[in-house]
Amino acid sequence: MINRLLIRIKVLQVLYAWYQNGNNNLKAAENEILFSLQKSYDLYYYMLLLLIDVTRLQDYILTNRKNRYLPTPEELNPNMRFVDNRFIKQLASNRQFNTYVEEKKVSWVNDRDFVKSVLDLILSTDEYAAYMSSNNDSYDADKEFWQTIFKNYICENEMISDYLEDLSIYWNDDVDIVATFVLKTIKKFKKEEGVLQPLLPMFSDIEDRYYAIQLLRKSIMFADEYREMIDAKAKNWEHERIAGMDIYIMQIAVAELLAFPSIPISVTLNEYIDLSKYYSTPKSYIFVNGILDAIVNDLKNDNRLFKE
């Protein structure tokens, strides 16, 4: 599940903290990158659990209404389609999901108001009304409902993103990325898989874990060399106007260029130019693009880049 984009972001955050805190413990930094990535994977399960807990809360509300002193006919015989959603029942019984939630103590028990706000949001949508009145009562319809709700009302929802980011500093900038993997998971569910439906692993393969550690390690260990290369190409720029974050971004980019020949040069350049747009000043991407292009040309001329 952890992709290269998320790894690059986490390495940038850890490298920034390295310099801001005056850290000199490389092992601690490596542990921090792995812990940060683990927290991103936790978020994946928190978001899946949110769908279950929203459903359970509605079940609890409907049950309480039945038990009122003088319930209405509608309260005695509510439409249970949302509560009985087959996809949610399959997810709630998933073995991999329940093992992880139990081991990592993933829970929304202390965030009931937030869960209720998400439930209220869903209940207010036209998609919910259409789903509850539809004659298409099937597993596929149940799954499609949650695909639509998650994509349109949970992904990139400012209220939900802000709340999640307030819960953990490690979730800053993670929510949108992790949400795409939750949506991917919903789409992959199949009725016939039952409780054994596979969820996404933390890393697609061992190489991604290696990539995270090595990218951070190279960025720190060869910082002086990489900064000399950057400084040599930045002579015509006013140094006081060069953002520190630009330096960190380019430092990591050079580490990737030299340490990972299997990654195309264009991919590396585009990824770090995009990071500068998000994490640095409005015009940083122009500076980062120019400096990295010049460094790449030098590395090619020196036969230090063995990739296309």
C-alpha positions in Angstrom: 0.0 0.0 0.0 2.8 2.4 0.9 3.8 3.9 -2.5 6.9 5.8 -3.6 5.1 9.2 -3.4 4.3 8.7 0.3 7.8 7.4 1.0 9.3 10.6 -0.6 7.0 12.8 1.5 8.0 10.9 4.7 11.7 11.1 3.9 11.4 14.8 3.4 9.6 15.2 6.7 12.2 13.2 8.6 15.1 15.0 6.9 13.5 18.4 7.8 13.2 17.3 11.4 16.8 16.0 11.3 18.1 19.5 10.6 15.7 21.4 12.7 16.4 19.3 15.8 20.1 19.1 15.3 19.9 15.3 15.2 22.9 13.2 14.6 21.6 9.7 15.2 21.1 8.0 11.9 19.6 4.9 13.4 17.0 6.9 15.2 16.1 8.7 11.9 15.7 5.3 10.2 13.5 4.1 13.0 11.5 7.3 12.6 10.9 6.8 8.9 9.6 3.2 9.5 7.4 4.3 12.4 6.0 7.2 10.3 5.2 4.7 7.4 3.6 2.3 9.9 1.3 5.2 11.1 0.2 5.7 7.5 -0.7 2.1 7.3 -2.6 2.4 10.6 -4.6 5.2 8.9 -5.7 2.8 6.2 -7.3 0.6 8.9 -8.8 3.6 10.7 -10.5 4.7 7.5 -11.9 1.2 6.9 -13.1 0.9 10.5 -14.8 4.2 10.1 -17.2 2.7 7.5 -18.0 -0.1 9.9 -18.5 2.1 12.9 -20.7 4.5 11.0 -22.9 1.5 10.1 -22.9 0.2 13.7 -23.9 3.6 15.0 -26.9 3.7 12.8 -27.9 0.2 13.9 -27.6 1.4 17.5 -29.8 4.5 16.8 -32.5 2.4 15.0 -32.5 -0.1 17.8 -33.0 2.6 20.4 -35.8 4.1 18.5 -37.6 0.7 18.5 -37.4 0.6 22.2 -39.0 4.0 22.8 -42.1 4.2 25.0 -44.4 4.9 22.1 -42.5 4.2 18.9 -44.0 5.1 15.6 -44.7 2.4 12.9 -41.7 3.6 11.0 -39.5 3.3 14.1 -40.8 -0.2 14.8 -40.1 -1.3 11.2 -37.2 0.8 9.9 -35.5 0.4 6.5 -32.5 -1.7 7.5 -30.7 -1.8 4.1 -27.9 0.6 5.2 -27.3 -1.4 8.4 -27.5 -4.8 6.6 -25.1 -3.7 3.8 -23.4 -6.9 2.6 -20.1 -5.3 1.8 -19.8 -3.8 5.3 -20.7 -7.1 6.9 -18.0 -8.8 4.9 -15.4 -6.2 5.8 -16.4 -6.4 9.5 -15.8 -10.1 9.5 -12.5 -10.0 7.5 -9.8 -12.0 9.3 -6.9 -9.8 8.2 -8.8 -6.7 9.2 -9.8 -7.9 12.7 -6.4 -9.3 13.4 -4.7 -6.0 12.7 -7.4 -3.9 14.5 -7.0 -6.0 17.6 -3.2 -6.1 17.6 -2.8 -2.4 16.9 -5.8 -1.3 19.1 -7.4 0.6 16.2 -10.6 2.2 17.5 -13.0 5.1 17.2 -14.4 4.5 20.7 -13.2 7.9 21.9 -14.4 9.8 18.8 -18.1 9.1 18.8 -19.1 12.7 17.9 -16.9 12.5 14.8 -18.4 9.1 13.8 -21.9 10.6 14.2 -20.9 13.6 12.1 -19.8 11.3 9.3 -23.0 9.3 9.6 -25.1 12.5 9.4 -23.2 13.5 6.3 -24.0 10.2 4.6 -27.6 10.2 5.6 -28.1 13.6 4.1 -26.9 12.6 0.6 -29.0 12.0 -2.5 -27.0 8.8 -3.0 -28.2 7.5 0.4 -31.8 8.2 -0.4 -31.6 6.5 -3.8 -29.8 3.5 -2.3 -32.4 3.0 0.4 -35.3 3.1 -2.1 -33.7 1.1 -4.9 -35.1 -2.2 -6.0 -31.6 -3.4 -6.8 -30.9 -5.3 -3.6 -27.6 -7.1 -4.2 -24.0 -7.4 -3.0 -22.8 -5.4 -6.0 -25.3 -2.6 -5.2 -24.2 -2.6 -1.6 -20.5 -2.3 -2.6 -21.2 0.3 -5.3 -23.0 2.4 -2.7 -19.9 2.6 -0.5 -17.7 3.2 -3.5 -19.8 6.2 -4.4 -20.1 7.5 -0.8 -16.4 7.1 -0.1 -15.3 8.7 -3.3 -17.8 11.7 -3.3 -18.1 12.5 0.4 -15.1 11.1 2.4 -12.2 11.4 0.0 -10.9 15.0 0.1 -13.6 16.0 2.6 -12.1 18.9 4.5 -13.9 18.2 7.8 -12.8 14.6 7.8 -9.2 15.4 6.7 -8.8 18.1 9.3 -10.1 15.8 12.1 -7.8 12.9 11.1 -4.8 15.2 10.8 -5.6 16.6 14.3 -5.6 13.0 15.7 -2.0 12.3 14.7 0.9 14.5 13.5 1.9 11.5 11.4 -1.3 11.8 9.3 -0.5 15.3 8.0 -0.5 15.0 4.2 -1.4 11.3 4.4 -5.2 11.4 4.3 -5.7 12.0 0.6 -3.2 9.4 -0.5 -4.4 6.7 2.0 -8.0 7.4 1.0 -7.2 6.4 -2.6 -6.0 3.0 -1.3 -9.2 2.6 0.8 -11.2 3.2 -2.4 -9.1 0.7 -4.3 -9.7 -1.8 -1.5 -13.5 -1.4 -1.7 -13.4 -1.9 -5.5 -11.3 -5.1 -5.1 -13.8 -6.8 -2.7 -15.5 -9.9 -4.0 -18.4 -11.7 -2.4 -16.9 -15.1 -3.0 -13.7 -14.2 -1.0 -15.8 -14.0 2.2 -13.7 -13.4 5.4 -10.5 -14.2 3.5 -10.7 -11.2 1.2 -7.1 -9.9 1.0 -6.5 -6.3 2.1 -3.5 -4.3 0.9 -0.2 -5.1 2.6 1.9 -2.3 4.1 4.5 -2.7 1.4 3.9 -4.1 -2.1 7.3 -5.8 -1.8 10.4 -5.7 0.3 12.1 -3.3 -2.2 9.8 -0.4 -1.1 11.0 -0.8 2.5 14.6 -0.9 1.3 13.9 2.2 -0.8 12.6 4.2 2.2 15.6 3.4 4.4 18.2 3.9 1.7 16.8 7.1 0.4 16.9 8.6 3.9 20.3 7.1 4.6 21.9 8.4 1.4 20.3 11.8 1.8 22.0 12.2 5.2 25.3 10.4 4.8 26.2 12.2 1.5 24.6 15.5 2.4 27.9 17.5 2.0 28.6 16.1 -1.4 25.0 16.7 -2.6 24.9 20.2 -1.2 28.2 21.1 -3.0 26.6 20.0 -6.2 23.5 22.1 -5.5 25.6 25.2 -4.4 27.7 25.0 -7.6 24.5 25.4 -9.7 22.9 28.0 -7.5 25.7 30.6 -7.7 23.5 32.9 -9.7 20.7 32.8 -7.2 20.5 35.1 -4.1 21.2 32.6 -1.3 18.9 34.5 1.2 16.0 33.9 -1.2 16.6 30.2 -1.5 14.1 28.3 0.7 15.7 25.8 3.1 13.0 23.3 2.0 14.2 23.6 -1.6 17.6 22.4 -0.5 16.2 19.4 1.4 14.0 18.5 -1.6 17.0 18.6 -4.0 19.2 16.8 -1.6 16.8 13.8 -1.6 16.3 14.1 -5.4 20.1 13.8 -6.0 20.2 10.8 -3.6 17.5 9.1 -5.6 19.2 9.9 -8.9 22.4 8.3 -7.8 21.2 5.5 -5.5 18.3 4.1 -7.6 19.3 3.6 -11.2 16.1 1.7 -11.9 13.9 4.8 -11.4 13.8 6.9 -14.6 15.4 10.3 -14.4 12.2 12.0 -15.6 10.2 10.3 -12.8 12.6 11.5 -10.2 12.7 15.0 -11.5 8.9 15.3 -11.8 8.2 13.9 -8.4 10.5 16.3 -6.6 9.5 19.3 -8.6 5.9 18.5 -7.6 7.0 18.2 -3.9 8.5 21.7 -4.2 5.2 23.1 -5.4 3.4 21.7 -2.4 6.0 22.1 0.4 7.9 25.2 -0.5 7.4 28.7 -1.9 5.2 29.4 -4.9 8.1 29.8 -7.3 10.3 27.1 -5.8 9.5 24.6 -8.6 11.2 26.9 -11.1 14.4 27.0 -9.1 14.3 23.2 -8.2 13.7 22.3 -11.9 16.6 24.4 -13.1 19.1 23.2 -10.5 18.2 19.5 -10.9 18.3 19.7 -14.7 21.8 21.2 -14.5 23.0 18.5 -12.0 21.6 15.7 -14.2 23.5 17.1 -17.1 26.7 17.1 -15.1 26.2 13.6 -13.8 25.6 12.4 -17.3 28.7 14.0 -18.6 30.7 12.4 -15.7 29.1 9.0 -16.5 27.6 8.9 -13.0 24.1 8.2 -14.2 23.5 4.8 -15.7 19.9 5.1 -16.7 17.6 6.8 -19.2 
